[in-house]
Amino acid sequence: MDSKMTPEYKVISEQVEKIIKGSNLPEVQKYSLLAGCMTKVAHEYNGTNFEAIKVKLALVSKTMLNAVEKAEQIFGKFKK
């Protein structure tokens, strides 16, 4: 997976964030919406290969959790 953020990625990311922020959905429904979109993308690329889907979504989830842990470390230093 290419981890470089292309100009197209940045534009689409900003659009998605603007739509999500501008909605009146509750927090958990926003997470659910994004998770549903991730699942649809996984299905689009992997069909019914559920093992591949599980692995890819697990990697994405782990990356998100790692980012939260890193942010916690960084912001925890500022709080001290």
Secondary structure, 3 states (H helix, E strand, C coil): CCCCCCHHHHHHHHHHHHHHHHCCCCHHHHHHHHHHHHHHHHHHHHCCCHHHHHHHHHHHHHHHHHHHHHHHHHHHHHHC
